[in-house]
């Protein structure tokens, strides 16, 4: 049965890792089928055709709810491709998800429960070990087994260092503790968060001055806080499984960090210099 909701755009960023994207979409598409007002947009930072082949497989299942936004690979330009994806989005609410972060089967329904005016939602993540990540790639059926794990299974997996958390299976409603860290910009993770379209546009989206790996997401969070949009804790509701991978090239990380710290101290700085408005 399909469920009516506000229009939602799930924006999945990816770059040349079709195997991980395949696992993300295998879970996400099943959820989207229940919601006619939800779309998935793949923000592709210049991947090869192998990524397009994975996306085409799922286009057959949801042809009217899946888009592929691609630009040429001239280096890490995540902020730019995310802005381009948003420019094509129809949603009133955006969910941002990295292409190496596999959502739980209730990811979408739980995010819908957490939507609230004046807040953006910071989701959690469960880090998977290198060996366990490789197990999933070799046998995708093991991914379905994780969704059926109970408390004992999670405790065993944590003891065996397959995962870094004990309690991602727990679910709590919208309680008072979700607002405790409402102004802590270091708390949200760019791999999994949700926000209203109007708030994204208010701060002019991601700032494309951030080239190379690092801190374009924290910059967005800081500007949202400066604009009066606060953080809502989405832990124990919208966690994702973060697949292990090697670190990206971080040669520009220090330059990006210095820019971020300058902006942190400037409470009047809310709008990206090179942002969504150019599209």
N, C-alpha and C positions, 0 to 999 in steps of 0.2 A: 504494500500500500504506500502510495506517495504522500508526503507530508508537506504542507504549505508553510513556508518560512519567509522572512525577509530575503531579498536577493543576496546571495553570498558568493564571493569569488575566492577560491582556494588557489593561491599562487605558489607554485612549486619551483624553486630554483634548481638548476642542474647544469653540470658540465662534464661531458664525456665519461659518465658512469652509468650506462644503460642498465646494467644488472641491478644496481641499487634502485634506480628509478622504477624498474619493473616491479620490484617488491613493494615500493610505496604505492604505485598505482593499483596493484592487485588488491590491496586493502581499501584504498580510497574510492575506487570506482564502484565497488559494491555498496558503499555508503551513499554515494551521490545518486545512485539509481532510485533511492527512496525520496529524493528531494528535487522536484522539477525546477526550483528557483536557485539551484546551486550549480556553479560551473567550476571547472578546473582549468587553470592556465599554466602551461609549462613555460617558465622564464629560462630560456636556454642561452647560456653565455658563449655560444659558438661551438657546440658539439658537432661531431661527425655524424654521418648518416645512420650509424647504428642506433643512435638515440631516437631519431625520427622513426625508425622501424618499430621500436618499442611503443612509441606514442600511437602510431598508426594501428597497432593491434587493439588498443583500447578505444580508438576512434570508432571502430566497428560496433562497440557496445554502447557508447554514449556520443554519437556523432554531433549532437547539438549542445553538448555540455563540456566539450574538451577543445582547447585551443593550444597551438604551439607557436610561441613567439621566440624568434631566433635572430641573432645578429652575428656578424663575422667575428671570429676569434682573433683579437689583437691584444690579448692579455686579459687579466682579471678585471672585469667590469660588471660586477654583480649589481651595484647600485643602479647603473644605467639600464640593465636588462629588466630589473624589477620595476623601474619606472615605466619602461615601455610596456611591460605586461599589465600594469595597473591602468595605463592609458587605454588599453583594449578591454578592460574589465567592465562588466555591467552591474556588479554587486554594490549594495549599500554598505556591506561589511566585508572586510578582507581577512582571510587567514593566510599567514605566511608560513611556509614549510620548506625546509631544505630537502633536496632530493636524496639525501642519505639518512633521512629520519622517517621511520616507518610508523604510521599512526595505528593506534589500537582501534578495534572495530567500532567503538563508541566515540571516537574522536570528534566527529561532526556534531552528533547529538549533544555531547557534553559542552562543546564550545557554544552551541546555541543557548544553552542554559546560562552561560556565564556572561553573555552579551549585556552590556550596561552603558548607558549614556554617561559620558564624562570619564570613561576608563578605557584603557587597552589591556588586554589579557596576556599575561606572561605564562606560557605553558612550560611543563617540565620535560625532562629527557632522562632516559636510562641509557648509560653508556654500555655497549656490548664489547666484550674482549675481542682481540684479533682472531683467536682460534674459534670462538663461538660465531663470530661474523662469517668466517669461512665455512663453518658448518651450515649456516643458513643458505649461503650461495650454492652450496653443493646439494642441498635438499630443502627446497622451499616449503615442503610439508611441515618441517620443523617450526616454521613461522606460525602456522595454524595451531600447533601444539602450545606455543607460548601463550596464545590468547586464552587457552583453556587452563592455564596454570592456576593453582590455588596458592594459599599462603605457604604451605610446606615446599612446594615446587620452587617458589621464589627464594625461600630461605636456603634451599640446597644450591640453587644457581649462584646466589651471592656467596655462599661458603666456598664454592668451587671457582669463584672469581670470573664467572661467565658474564655477570652483570655487576653494576656498582650500587644497586639499591635493593632494599628488601620489600618495599611496600607500593610499587606502582599499580598493583591490582586494586588498592583501596579506592573508594569513591565517596566523596563528601559533597554535600550541597553547598549553596552560597552562604557561608557562615562568616562571622565577624573577623576571623583571622585572615581572610582573603585580602583585607585592607591594611594589614600591619605594615607592609613594606611599600606603601603606595607612592613614595617619592624616592626610592632607592634605585637609581638608574643602573647600577651594576647587577641588579637582580635578574632582569629579563634576559632571555637568550634569543638571538636573532634567528635561530633555526625553527622556532615554534612560537608564534604569537598571533593575536587577533586584534583588529581595530576597525573603527568606523571609517568609511570613505571620507566623510566630511572632516575628520580629524587629520587624516593623511594629507588631504588637500590644504588644510589650514597651515601646515608646516612645510608645504611644498615638497612632500615626499622625501625620498632618499636624496642625499647630496652627492652628485656625481663628481665632486672634487676628490672623493675617496676612490683612488685607483689602486689596484693591488689589494692583497688580502688585508683586512682588518678594520674594524670599528665603525663601518658605515651604519650598522644596526644600532650601536650605542649612541651614535650621533643623532639618529632619528628619535631614540627614546629620550635623550636629554632635551631636544627641542620640543617634544610633546609635553614634557614636564614643565618646561619654561612657559608653554602656552596654556597651562592649567589642566592638562589631561593626565590623569593619574593611573597608577598601575594596579591591576587586580590579579591576585595570585591564582593561577590555574592549576597548581599542583593538586594531585589526587583527583584529577578530572581529565586533563588533556595532555598527559605525558606521551612521549614518542620513544621509539627504540632507535638510538643513534648508532649506526653501523660504524665499526672501526675503519679508519683510513689514515694514511700518512698525512702529516701536516703539509699544508700548502706553503708555497714560497712566501716568506714573510719579509722580504727585503724592504718593503715600503711601510711596514707596520709601525715603525718608530715615528716616521713622518705623519702618518695618520693619527697616531696616539697624541702627538704634540698638538695637532689641530683640534682634536677632541677636547683636550684639557683647557685650551684657550676658550673654547665655546662653553664649557661647563661653568666657567666663572662669569660669563656674560648672560645674565638672566633676560636680557632684551633680545637675544638672538634666538629666533624661533623658525625662521624660514630658510630652507636650503638655498645656497647661492646658485647652484645649477641643479634644478629639480624637475618635478613633474610638469610644471607649467609650460615647458618648452614643447610638450607633446599635445 
